[in-house]
Amino acid sequence: MEGIKIMDMTPYKKHALVLEEINECLSRVDGEQVDEMIDFILTSEKIILVGAGRMGLMLQTFSARLNHLGIPAFIAGTIGCPPIGEGDLLLVASSSGETATVREIARIAHRQSAKIFTITANTTSTIAGISSKTLYLQAPASLHPQQDDSLISKQPMKTLFEQSLFVLLESLVLSLMERTGQKADNLSKRHANLE
């Protein structure tokens, strides 16, 4: 992305670069893949989400919103996570598609006949190969060679992928609200009240 020059920016203006990169990344997302992801979420009995590191944190926020929507969602590996099986969905976020722990969880879900939907920057990865469907985020993934059409980010490592993942998932919440006919009040009734 040629737009803003990072060295010409004062510290408090660097957010413009970050927002420009996120916008460019998300503008390249395939709308059909987004629709498929929404369909997978709405037709699954429960959703189990898995991602490592910062991607895992992004998925934790989405898991909370799914539960606010009345969609049972759990984080893989946590003490309250139920078993996965046929009719369930494993939602994976892995830029490389090769993170060892995430890859093994995806393989277990595959053996249990669960659906797998993966958000990734590497559509030829092991996890993408066993997924029912994928959503391609054209952002850097530091653990594999860049795909020809991926963006070059001025931010370090996989930051753009993680940021774009968060914004993508937040926008999906709005689409899920529309598809399920819910308003903000419906979600707030399911929000934690032990705060």
Backbone as ProteinMPNN parsed JSONL, in Angstrom:
{"seq_chain_A": "MEGIKIMDMTPYKKHALVLEEINECLSRVDGEQVDEMIDFILTSEKIILVGAGRMGLMLQTFSARLNHLGIPAFIAGTIGCPPIGEGDLLLVASSSGETATVREIARIAHRQSAKIFTITANTTSTIAGISSKTLYLQAPASLHPQQDDSLISKQPMKTLFEQSLFVLLESLVLSLMERTGQKADNLSKRHANLE", "coords_chain_A": {"N_chain_A": [[0.834, -1.168, 0.0], [0.659, 2.092, -0.95], [-0.164, 4.616, -0.03], [-0.049, 6.347, 2.839], [2.913, 7.637, 4.299], [4.869, 6.248, 6.729], [7.037, 7.349, 8.162], [6.671, 10.037, 7.917], [4.767, 10.761, 9.684], [3.379, 12.094, 12.652], [3.52, 10.787, 16.028], [0.874, 10.53, 17.106], [-0.683, 10.41, 14.855], [-0.418, 8.076, 13.529], [-2.449, 6.293, 13.596], [-3.971, 6.712, 11.347], [-2.624, 5.425, 9.293], [-2.871, 2.764, 10.187], [-5.685, 2.431, 10.097], [-6.108, 2.833, 7.371], [-4.8, 0.605, 6.274], [-6.275, -1.528, 7.379], [-8.789, -1.01, 6.249], [-8.187, -1.347, 3.517], [-7.484, -4.065, 3.481], [-9.899, -5.316, 4.336], [-11.591, -4.482, 2.323], [-11.003, -6.179, 0.307], [-12.096, -8.597, 0.92], [-13.987, -11.468, 0.123], [-17.345, -11.323, -0.484], [-19.084, -13.505, -0.74], [-17.801, -15.468, 0.728], [-18.054, -14.41, 3.28], [-20.859, -14.517, 3.571], [-21.15, -17.304, 3.516], [-19.84, -17.967, 5.892], [-21.56, -16.798, 7.789], [-23.856, -18.355, 7.296], [-22.882, -20.89, 8.086], [-22.504, -20.432, 10.824], [-25.14, -19.92, 11.68], [-26.42, -22.31, 11.159], [-25.384, -24.235, 12.757], [-25.183, -26.377, 15.637], [-23.667, -25.741, 17.909], [-20.904, -23.492, 18.451], [-17.455, -23.744, 18.404], [-14.519, -22.067, 19.073], [-11.212, -21.406, 17.909], [-7.934, -20.178, 18.152], [-4.574, -19.027, 18.156], [-2.587, -17.101, 20.45], [-2.735, -13.612, 19.856], [-4.744, -13.782, 17.945], [-6.409, -15.623, 19.094], [-7.382, -14.069, 21.19], [-8.943, -12.227, 19.766], [-10.938, -13.941, 18.889], [-12.086, -14.652, 21.302], [-13.499, -12.346, 21.977], [-15.401, -12.381, 19.955], [-16.723, -14.759, 20.516], [-18.005, -14.052, 22.892], [-19.853, -12.182, 21.884], [-21.354, -13.85, 20.179], [-22.642, -15.445, 22.08], [-24.128, -13.427, 23.308], [-25.884, -13.04, 21.275], [-27.401, -15.248, 21.551], [-26.4, -17.558, 20.524], [-24.869, -20.549, 21.078], [-21.557, -20.563, 22.088], [-18.106, -21.373, 22.446], [-14.756, -21.406, 23.756], [-12.11, -23.27, 22.543], [-10.327, -25.592, 24.524], [-10.782, -24.416, 26.98], [-12.086, -24.749, 30.328], [-14.859, -25.018, 30.415], [-15.604, -25.879, 27.924], [-17.555, -27.817, 25.774], [-17.72, -31.19, 24.289], [-16.982, -31.627, 20.781], [-18.813, -32.311, 17.797], [-20.645, -33.954, 15.121], [-22.668, -31.677, 13.376], [-21.814, -29.523, 14.778], [-19.705, -26.565, 14.796], [-16.364, -25.777, 14.188], [-14.703, -22.886, 14.496], [-12.026, -21.375, 13.114], [-9.202, -19.267, 13.453], [-6.37, -18.536, 11.837], [-3.563, -17.19, 10.644], [-1.364, -18.284, 9.285], [-2.224, -20.887, 8.981], [-0.942, -23.075, 9.872], [-0.214, -23.23, 12.528], [0.837, -25.146, 15.18], [-0.642, -26.123, 17.512], [-3.251, -25.251, 16.971], [-3.682, -26.466, 14.513], [-3.725, -29.189, 15.269], [-6.011, -29.28, 16.882], [-7.915, -28.669, 14.944], [-7.665, -30.958, 13.361], [-8.647, -32.916, 15.131], [-11.325, -32.065, 15.38], [-12.098, -32.461, 12.74], [-11.919, -35.266, 12.572], [-14.024, -35.858, 14.231], [-16.184, -35.293, 12.729], [-17.123, -32.688, 12.634], [-18.081, -29.491, 11.29], [-15.758, -27.273, 9.758], [-14.675, -24.025, 9.693], [-12.446, -21.762, 8.419], [-10.623, -18.811, 8.94], [-8.129, -17.271, 7.24], [-4.797, -16.398, 6.047], [-3.514, -17.981, 4.371], [-4.405, -19.954, 2.021], [-3.628, -22.405, 1.121], [-2.834, -23.97, 3.165], [-2.396, -26.542, 5.742], [-4.548, -26.563, 7.597], [-6.511, -25.151, 6.148], [-6.859, -26.998, 4.139], [-8.29, -29.107, 5.336], [-10.589, -27.908, 6.016], [-14.095, -27.134, 5.864], [-14.945, -24.811, 4.639], [-13.336, -21.699, 3.746], [-12.283, -18.38, 4.667], [-10.645, -15.854, 3.126], [-8.258, -13.654, 4.216], [-6.432, -11.09, 3.004], [-3.74, -10.544, 4.187], [-0.522, -10.07, 5.81], [1.116, -13.081, 6.774], [3.273, -14.344, 8.888], [4.456, -16.866, 9.024], [4.609, -18.248, 6.677], [5.418, -18.222, 3.129], [4.504, -15.232, 1.388], [1.349, -15.038, -0.198], [0.692, -14.377, -3.622], [-1.107, -12.242, -3.952], [-1.315, -10.997, -1.508], [-1.365, -8.331, 0.904], [1.176, -5.877, 1.528], [2.24, -4.892, 4.57], [2.945, -2.065, 6.667], [3.026, -2.442, 9.293], [4.174, -4.485, 12.067], [4.891, -8.015, 11.757], [2.108, -10.136, 12.094], [0.176, -8.256, 12.525], [-1.701, -6.73, 10.974], [-3.414, -8.717, 10.026], [-4.574, -9.615, 12.424], [-5.857, -7.281, 13.373], [-7.653, -6.786, 11.26], [-9.139, -9.103, 11.379], [-10.491, -8.761, 13.841], [-12.145, -6.484, 13.269], [-13.599, -7.475, 11.102], [-15.042, -9.579, 12.35], [-16.539, -8.104, 14.192], [-18.158, -6.691, 12.419], [-19.602, -8.79, 11.392], [-21.239, -9.398, 13.52], [-23.224, -7.425, 13.338], [-24.446, -8.229, 10.94], [-25.379, -10.741, 11.727], [-27.197, -9.978, 13.68], [-29.125, -8.754, 12.061], [-29.915, -10.954, 10.467], [-31.039, -12.619, 12.383], [-33.031, -11.082, 13.386], [-32.668, -9.406, 15.602], [-32.264, -6.817, 18.078], [-30.225, -4.308, 19.71], [-31.131, -4.309, 22.36], [-31.983, -6.942, 22.756], [-29.567, -8.325, 22.796], [-28.335, -7.127, 25.004], [-29.767, -8.133, 27.138], [-28.691, -10.606, 27.463], [-26.205, -10.134, 28.326], [-23.483, -10.315, 30.638], [-24.274, -9.929, 34.105], [-23.004, -9.904, 36.488], [-21.099, -7.892, 37.357]], "CA_chain_A": [[0.0, 0.0, 0.0], [1.536, 3.239, -1.143], [-0.757, 5.772, 0.617], [0.562, 7.168, 3.874], [4.301, 7.325, 4.635], [4.919, 6.125, 8.186], [8.066, 8.209, 8.739], [6.215, 11.423, 7.844], [3.627, 10.918, 10.568], [3.608, 12.291, 14.078], [3.077, 9.576, 16.732], [-0.564, 10.422, 17.311], [-1.372, 10.315, 13.558], [-0.176, 6.77, 12.92], [-3.707, 5.562, 13.5], [-4.468, 6.839, 9.971], [-1.995, 4.32, 8.555], [-3.496, 1.513, 10.635], [-7.045, 2.376, 9.562], [-6.014, 2.681, 5.911], [-4.448, -0.785, 5.971], [-7.426, -2.383, 7.706], [-9.812, -0.769, 5.231], [-7.754, -1.984, 2.273], [-7.575, -5.513, 3.661], [-11.296, -5.746, 4.389], [-12.241, -4.206, 1.04], [-10.689, -7.292, -0.586], [-12.757, -9.819, 1.382], [-15.018, -11.992, -0.772], [-18.655, -11.287, 0.165], [-19.666, -14.856, -0.703], [-17.188, -16.172, 1.849], [-18.687, -13.868, 4.486], [-22.2, -15.106, 3.631], [-20.986, -18.715, 3.889], [-19.514, -18.02, 7.31], [-22.799, -16.529, 8.52], [-24.703, -19.546, 7.163], [-22.313, -21.938, 8.928], [-22.777, -20.085, 12.22], [-26.569, -20.013, 11.976], [-26.927, -23.675, 10.965], [-24.645, -25.147, 13.629], [-25.75, -26.533, 16.977], [-22.836, -24.887, 18.759], [-19.684, -23.016, 17.818], [-16.239, -23.763, 19.212], [-13.579, -21.187, 18.388], [-9.813, -21.649, 18.266], [-6.883, -19.376, 17.55], [-3.446, -18.893, 19.077], [-2.082, -15.755, 20.72], [-3.631, -12.465, 19.677], [-5.926, -14.209, 17.201], [-7.285, -16.229, 20.084], [-8.062, -12.986, 21.907], [-9.993, -11.697, 18.888], [-12.029, -14.913, 18.874], [-12.781, -14.587, 22.589], [-14.477, -11.258, 21.912], [-16.49, -12.811, 19.075], [-17.463, -15.773, 21.265], [-18.904, -13.328, 23.797], [-20.95, -11.613, 21.092], [-22.237, -14.944, 19.74], [-23.486, -15.789, 23.224], [-25.093, -12.33, 23.457], [-26.882, -13.272, 20.226], [-28.121, -16.482, 21.855], [-25.759, -18.651, 19.781], [-23.912, -21.166, 22.003], [-20.182, -20.47, 21.59], [-17.126, -21.747, 23.458], [-13.358, -21.341, 23.339], [-11.452, -24.575, 22.653], [-9.292, -25.712, 25.545], [-11.192, -23.871, 28.273], [-12.669, -25.785, 31.176], [-16.279, -25.175, 30.146], [-15.844, -26.222, 26.509], [-18.116, -29.158, 25.593], [-17.156, -31.928, 23.152], [-17.44, -31.225, 19.446], [-19.27, -33.448, 17.003], [-21.409, -33.662, 13.908], [-23.643, -30.618, 13.609], [-21.137, -28.4, 15.408], [-18.765, -25.816, 13.958], [-15.102, -25.258, 14.707], [-14.33, -21.651, 13.808], [-10.582, -21.251, 13.276], [-8.484, -18.108, 12.915], [-4.934, -18.83, 11.769], [-3.037, -16.532, 9.451], [-0.502, -19.226, 8.555], [-2.9, -22.164, 8.783], [-0.006, -24.14, 10.249], [0.108, -23.18, 13.955], [0.775, -26.567, 15.566], [-1.738, -26.441, 18.43], [-4.518, -25.009, 16.27], [-3.771, -27.513, 13.487], [-4.118, -30.452, 15.906], [-7.42, -29.149, 17.28], [-8.699, -28.787, 13.704], [-7.659, -32.375, 12.966], [-9.569, -33.619, 16.026], [-12.684, -31.695, 14.961], [-12.331, -33.139, 11.455], [-12.179, -36.68, 12.87], [-15.318, -35.94, 14.906], [-17.194, -34.944, 11.707], [-17.615, -31.32, 12.788], [-17.768, -28.55, 10.218], [-14.637, -26.394, 10.091], [-14.58, -22.807, 8.887], [-11.163, -21.15, 8.774], [-10.226, -17.488, 8.456], [-6.694, -17.467, 7.07], [-4.077, -15.697, 4.982], [-2.828, -19.02, 3.608], [-5.467, -20.857, 1.572], [-3.063, -23.71, 0.76], [-2.304, -24.544, 4.406], [-2.956, -27.798, 6.231], [-5.868, -26.328, 8.183], [-7.425, -24.82, 5.051], [-7.108, -28.226, 3.388], [-9.292, -29.959, 5.987], [-11.746, -27.075, 6.354], [-15.267, -27.198, 4.996], [-14.874, -23.559, 3.889], [-12.374, -20.736, 4.273], [-12.403, -16.967, 4.324], [-9.277, -15.392, 2.873], [-7.865, -12.288, 4.547], [-5.178, -10.822, 2.28], [-2.852, -9.832, 5.103], [0.702, -10.839, 6.041], [1.174, -14.22, 7.695], [4.732, -14.435, 8.971], [4.981, -18.23, 9.073], [4.642, -18.884, 5.348], [5.671, -17.229, 2.073], [3.33, -14.439, 1.048], [0.621, -15.343, -1.418], [0.975, -13.332, -4.601], [-1.996, -11.091, -3.873], [-1.449, -10.481, -0.146], [-0.925, -6.956, 1.101], [2.417, -5.61, 2.261], [1.877, -3.977, 5.649], [4.016, -1.362, 7.365], [2.958, -2.874, 10.681], [4.989, -5.68, 12.261], [4.423, -9.401, 11.808], [0.748, -10.437, 11.639], [-0.703, -7.267, 13.14], [-2.808, -6.369, 10.099], [-4.362, -9.836, 10.02], [-5.289, -9.617, 13.705], [-6.744, -6.117, 13.398], [-8.717, -6.984, 10.272], [-9.981, -10.17, 11.926], [-11.374, -8.173, 14.856], [-13.15, -5.63, 12.635], [-14.472, -8.375, 10.329], [-15.951, -10.272, 13.264], [-17.482, -7.111, 14.726], [-19.149, -6.393, 11.383], [-20.462, -9.97, 11.3], [-22.248, -9.296, 14.574], [-24.325, -6.633, 12.785], [-25.152, -9.07, 9.975], [-26.088, -11.779, 12.48], [-28.357, -9.322, 14.296], [-30.131, -8.593, 11.007], [-30.414, -12.27, 10.047], [-31.84, -13.222, 13.461], [-34.071, -10.135, 13.764], [-32.428, -8.924, 16.963], [-31.828, -5.438, 18.319], [-29.247, -4.194, 20.791], [-31.768, -4.675, 23.625], [-31.98, -8.396, 22.878], [-28.221, -8.736, 23.184], [-28.0, -6.638, 26.338], [-30.42, -9.002, 28.118], [-27.848, -11.788, 27.652], [-24.902, -9.678, 28.787], [-23.2, -10.654, 32.037], [-24.724, -8.921, 35.061], [-22.182, -10.017, 37.688], [-19.984, -6.981, 37.108]], "C_chain_A": [[0.884, 1.237, 0.0], [1.13, 4.45, -0.308], [0.113, 6.58, 1.562], [1.978, 6.692, 4.164], [4.467, 7.358, 6.152], [5.924, 7.077, 8.82], [7.644, 9.682, 8.758], [5.13, 11.735, 8.872], [4.073, 11.188, 11.998], [3.027, 11.082, 14.813], [1.576, 9.429, 16.853], [-1.352, 10.35, 15.999], [-1.19, 8.938, 12.906], [-1.433, 5.909, 12.841], [-4.27, 5.641, 12.078], [-3.892, 5.743, 9.09], [-2.676, 3.002, 8.892], [-4.888, 1.378, 10.032], [-7.05, 2.197, 8.05], [-5.716, 1.229, 5.543], [-5.6, -1.736, 6.259], [-8.504, -2.238, 6.635], [-9.454, -1.441, 3.908], [-7.889, -3.495, 2.359], [-9.029, -5.982, 3.599], [-12.042, -5.47, 3.091], [-12.001, -5.339, 0.042], [-11.367, -8.602, -0.184], [-13.885, -10.193, 0.422], [-16.354, -12.059, -0.017], [-19.315, -12.648, 0.254], [-19.093, -15.656, 0.458], [-17.766, -15.688, 3.173], [-20.074, -14.471, 4.653], [-22.136, -16.569, 4.038], [-20.684, -18.854, 5.376], [-20.75, -17.781, 8.165], [-23.722, -17.737, 8.471], [-24.203, -20.678, 8.055], [-22.637, -21.677, 10.4], [-24.246, -20.346, 12.558], [-27.125, -21.42, 11.827], [-26.194, -24.698, 11.832], [-25.287, -25.204, 15.005], [-24.985, -25.7, 17.991], [-21.556, -24.568, 18.005], [-18.548, -23.146, 18.832], [-15.179, -23.015, 18.417], [-12.163, -21.48, 18.853], [-8.887, -20.758, 17.448], [-5.796, -19.208, 18.586], [-3.091, -17.416, 19.274], [-3.125, -14.676, 20.553], [-4.865, -12.83, 18.867], [-6.928, -14.887, 18.118], [-8.051, -15.186, 20.879], [-9.197, -12.386, 21.07], [-11.199, -12.637, 18.882], [-12.78, -14.935, 20.202], [-13.83, -13.482, 22.578], [-15.67, -11.651, 21.047], [-17.345, -13.874, 19.763], [-18.455, -15.113, 22.22], [-20.097, -12.767, 23.039], [-21.902, -12.691, 20.575], [-23.172, -15.356, 20.868], [-24.505, -14.689, 23.506], [-26.211, -12.458, 22.425], [-27.728, -14.512, 20.494], [-27.594, -17.682, 21.097], [-24.707, -19.276, 20.693], [-22.503, -21.199, 21.403], [-19.209, -20.673, 22.75], [-15.723, -21.611, 22.878], [-12.712, -22.699, 23.582], [-10.38, -24.532, 23.734], [-9.647, -25.118, 26.891], [-11.996, -24.916, 29.025], [-14.149, -26.024, 30.892], [-16.62, -25.59, 28.729], [-16.383, -27.651, 26.394], [-17.431, -29.899, 24.446], [-17.739, -31.425, 21.834], [-17.854, -32.47, 18.68], [-20.008, -33.005, 15.761], [-22.5, -32.649, 14.231], [-23.054, -29.39, 14.266], [-20.165, -27.753, 14.428], [-17.523, -25.458, 14.749], [-14.747, -24.045, 13.861], [-12.874, -21.359, 14.142], [-10.118, -19.914, 12.727], [-7.002, -18.43, 12.992], [-4.385, -18.214, 10.498], [-2.202, -17.501, 8.626], [-1.23, -20.509, 8.187], [-2.039, -23.348, 9.183], [0.393, -24.095, 11.73], [-0.174, -24.545, 14.56], [-0.423, -26.887, 16.453], [-3.095, -26.295, 17.749], [-4.741, -26.089, 15.212], [-4.244, -28.832, 14.098], [-5.565, -30.419, 16.368], [-8.321, -29.276, 16.056], [-8.758, -30.241, 13.234], [-8.609, -33.201, 13.839], [-11.008, -33.326, 15.617], [-13.058, -32.383, 13.655], [-12.664, -34.61, 11.679], [-13.54, -36.877, 13.536], [-16.476, -35.501, 13.999], [-17.834, -33.571, 11.929], [-17.302, -30.522, 11.527], [-16.605, -27.673, 10.685], [-14.66, -25.217, 9.126], [-13.344, -22.056, 9.361], [-10.998, -19.787, 8.118], [-8.707, -17.503, 8.419], [-6.114, -16.554, 6.001], [-3.344, -16.687, 4.092], [-3.836, -20.091, 3.209], [-4.949, -22.216, 1.128], [-2.497, -24.427, 1.99], [-2.971, -25.869, 4.751], [-4.363, -27.592, 6.773], [-6.889, -25.985, 7.105], [-7.811, -26.074, 4.28], [-8.145, -29.142, 4.011], [-10.552, -29.179, 6.36], [-12.879, -27.279, 5.36], [-15.286, -25.98, 4.076], [-13.816, -22.676, 4.527], [-12.791, -19.322, 3.884], [-10.98, -16.43, 4.256], [-9.133, -13.93, 3.244], [-6.502, -12.03, 3.922], [-4.254, -9.953, 3.128], [-1.61, -10.679, 5.335], [0.506, -11.957, 7.06], [2.633, -14.614, 7.782], [5.293, -15.843, 8.901], [4.955, -18.949, 7.732], [4.955, -17.81, 4.303], [4.385, -16.5, 1.714], [2.674, -14.972, -0.223], [0.763, -14.138, -2.339], [0.145, -12.073, -4.412], [-2.121, -10.522, -2.46], [-0.859, -9.08, -0.044], [0.436, -6.923, 1.786], [2.07, -4.544, 3.302], [3.116, -3.305, 6.222], [4.042, -1.733, 8.844], [3.712, -4.2, 10.854], [4.197, -6.98, 12.227], [3.001, -9.548, 11.286], [-0.276, -9.436, 12.157], [-1.908, -6.943, 12.267], [-3.847, -7.482, 10.041], [-5.224, -9.789, 11.279], [-6.28, -8.458, 13.793], [-7.938, -6.313, 12.462], [-9.676, -8.078, 10.724], [-10.979, -9.596, 12.926], [-12.488, -7.353, 14.206], [-14.118, -6.465, 11.801], [-15.498, -9.037, 11.233], [-16.968, -9.324, 13.878], [-18.553, -6.765, 13.688], [-20.094, -7.571, 11.179], [-21.55, -9.95, 12.359], [-23.46, -8.518, 14.057], [-25.135, -7.448, 11.789], [-25.952, -10.158, 10.677], [-27.302, -11.2, 13.198], [-29.484, -9.177, 13.276], [-30.763, -9.927, 10.653], [-31.307, -12.901, 11.114], [-32.917, -12.274, 13.984], [-33.917, -9.581, 15.171], [-31.966, -7.47, 16.968], [-30.831, -5.449, 19.475], [-29.839, -4.601, 22.135], [-31.783, -6.182, 23.835], [-30.63, -8.9, 23.351], [-27.904, -8.324, 24.615], [-28.64, -7.488, 27.43], [-29.582, -10.25, 28.405], [-26.438, -11.411, 28.118], [-24.72, -10.038, 30.26], [-23.682, -9.534, 32.963], [-23.99, -9.022, 36.396], [-20.922, -9.193, 37.501], [-19.946, -5.889, 38.147]], "O_chain_A": [[1.751, 1.396, 0.859], [1.991, 5.237, 0.085], [0.918, 7.403, 1.127], [2.225, 5.49, 4.264], [4.229, 8.388, 6.782], [5.682, 7.568, 9.923], [8.191, 10.478, 9.521], [4.629, 12.859, 8.92], [5.027, 10.584, 12.489], [2.136, 10.416, 14.286], [1.05, 8.324, 16.719], [-2.578, 10.24, 16.033], [-1.754, 8.676, 11.844], [-1.475, 4.92, 12.11], [-4.975, 4.729, 11.648], [-4.59, 5.194, 8.238], [-3.016, 2.221, 8.003], [-5.234, 0.318, 9.51], [-7.899, 1.49, 7.509], [-6.309, 0.687, 4.61], [-5.871, -2.646, 5.475], [-9.064, -3.232, 6.172], [-10.313, -2.035, 3.256], [-8.356, -4.134, 1.417], [-9.347, -6.937, 2.891], [-13.022, -6.149, 2.786], [-12.713, -5.449, -0.956], [-11.224, -9.609, -0.878], [-14.639, -9.332, -0.031], [-16.47, -12.775, 0.978], [-20.032, -12.927, 1.215], [-19.805, -16.429, 1.099], [-17.947, -16.485, 4.093], [-20.437, -14.894, 5.751], [-22.969, -17.033, 4.817], [-21.206, -19.748, 6.042], [-20.966, -18.48, 9.155], [-24.31, -18.11, 9.486], [-25.0, -21.352, 8.707], [-23.0, -22.597, 11.133], [-24.554, -20.924, 13.6], [-28.214, -21.698, 12.329], [-26.371, -25.903, 11.651], [-25.858, -24.224, 15.483], [-25.584, -25.031, 18.833], [-21.172, -25.262, 17.063], [-18.672, -22.71, 19.977], [-14.965, -23.29, 17.237], [-11.928, -21.765, 20.027], [-9.036, -20.608, 16.235], [-6.077, -19.243, 19.784], [-3.274, -16.594, 18.375], [-4.251, -14.795, 21.038], [-5.931, -12.249, 19.077], [-8.139, -14.748, 17.947], [-9.221, -15.38, 21.207], [-10.269, -12.078, 21.59], [-12.344, -12.185, 18.871], [-13.98, -15.208, 20.229], [-14.926, -13.658, 23.11], [-16.81, -11.304, 21.356], [-18.566, -13.883, 19.605], [-19.598, -15.553, 22.344], [-21.232, -12.868, 23.505], [-23.114, -12.482, 20.534], [-24.359, -15.59, 20.64], [-25.633, -14.984, 23.902], [-27.343, -12.039, 22.667], [-28.666, -14.797, 19.75], [-28.26, -18.716, 21.029], [-23.74, -18.605, 21.052], [-22.284, -21.79, 20.345], [-19.443, -20.218, 23.869], [-15.529, -21.692, 21.665], [-12.759, -23.221, 24.695], [-9.627, -23.565, 23.845], [-8.901, -25.29, 27.855], [-12.523, -25.855, 28.429], [-14.642, -27.13, 31.109], [-17.795, -25.648, 28.365], [-15.743, -28.593, 26.862], [-16.646, -29.304, 23.708], [-18.838, -30.874, 21.789], [-17.308, -33.552, 18.893], [-19.997, -31.829, 15.397], [-23.176, -32.763, 15.254], [-23.692, -28.339, 14.318], [-19.846, -28.313, 13.379], [-17.611, -24.905, 15.845], [-14.517, -24.162, 12.657], [-12.525, -21.125, 15.299], [-10.575, -19.473, 11.673], [-6.445, -18.579, 14.079], [-4.704, -18.664, 9.398], [-2.32, -17.535, 7.401], [-0.892, -21.151, 7.193], [-2.366, -24.493, 8.871], [1.265, -24.858, 12.144], [-1.293, -25.05, 14.467], [-1.153, -27.837, 16.171], [-3.982, -27.129, 17.936], [-5.861, -26.57, 15.038], [-5.077, -29.521, 13.508], [-6.274, -31.42, 16.259], [-9.37, -29.917, 16.12], [-9.798, -30.696, 12.759], [-9.298, -34.088, 13.336], [-11.823, -34.243, 15.52], [-14.191, -32.832, 13.481], [-13.58, -35.144, 11.054], [-14.14, -37.945, 13.417], [-17.61, -35.358, 14.456], [-18.948, -33.319, 11.47], [-16.369, -30.845, 10.791], [-16.489, -27.369, 11.873], [-14.664, -25.39, 7.907], [-13.205, -21.75, 10.546], [-11.202, -19.625, 6.915], [-8.063, -17.722, 9.444], [-6.835, -16.01, 5.165], [-2.635, -16.29, 3.167], [-4.09, -21.026, 3.968], [-5.742, -23.096, 0.792], [-1.753, -25.397, 1.849], [-3.966, -26.264, 4.143], [-5.272, -28.356, 6.448], [-8.016, -26.477, 7.145], [-8.946, -26.205, 3.821], [-8.819, -29.883, 3.295], [-11.476, -29.735, 6.955], [-12.657, -27.558, 4.182], [-15.599, -26.09, 2.89], [-13.441, -22.865, 5.685], [-13.532, -19.1, 2.926], [-10.213, -16.542, 5.212], [-9.794, -13.066, 2.669], [-5.523, -12.686, 4.276], [-4.02, -8.783, 2.823], [-1.634, -11.884, 5.084], [-0.18, -11.791, 8.068], [3.176, -15.171, 6.828], [6.501, -16.007, 8.732], [5.251, -20.142, 7.664], [4.777, -16.62, 4.564], [3.304, -17.088, 1.734], [3.35, -15.312, -1.194], [0.934, -13.01, -1.876], [0.618, -10.967, -4.673], [-2.954, -9.645, -2.231], [0.028, -8.702, -0.809], [0.794, -7.836, 2.53], [1.659, -3.436, 2.957], [4.196, -3.893, 6.26], [4.976, -1.376, 9.561], [3.87, -4.951, 9.891], [3.027, -7.042, 12.605], [2.708, -9.135, 10.164], [-1.467, -9.741, 12.219], [-3.03, -6.888, 12.77], [-5.046, -7.203, 10.01], [-6.447, -9.909, 11.211], [-7.414, -8.638, 14.239], [-9.081, -6.04, 12.828], [-10.88, -7.994, 10.483], [-12.17, -9.905, 12.869], [-13.656, -7.513, 14.561], [-15.32, -6.197, 11.791], [-16.688, -9.054, 10.919], [-18.129, -9.691, 14.065], [-19.718, -6.568, 14.035], [-21.259, -7.378, 10.831], [-22.658, -10.431, 12.124], [-24.599, -8.91, 14.31], [-26.364, -7.377, 11.781], [-27.073, -10.466, 10.274], [-28.329, -11.869, 13.309], [-30.647, -9.44, 13.58], [-31.985, -10.037, 10.548], [-32.233, -13.641, 10.784], [-33.64, -12.616, 14.92], [-34.907, -9.317, 15.854], [-31.371, -6.973, 16.013], [-30.626, -6.472, 20.128], [-29.138, -5.176, 22.967], [-31.615, -6.654, 24.959], [-30.549, -9.789, 24.199], [-27.278, -9.081, 25.357], [-28.11, -7.561, 28.539], [-29.734, -10.878, 29.453], [-25.582, -12.281, 28.283], [-25.682, -10.063, 31.028], [-23.526, -8.352, 32.659], [-24.321, -8.301, 37.338], [-19.813, -9.728, 37.487], [-19.072, -5.024, 38.101]]}, "name": "protein", "num_of_chains": 1, "seq": "MEGIKIMDMTPYKKHALVLEEINECLSRVDGEQVDEMIDFILTSEKIILVGAGRMGLMLQTFSARLNHLGIPAFIAGTIGCPPIGEGDLLLVASSSGETATVREIARIAHRQSAKIFTITANTTSTIAGISSKTLYLQAPASLHPQQDDSLISKQPMKTLFEQSLFVLLESLVLSLMERTGQKADNLSKRHANLE"}
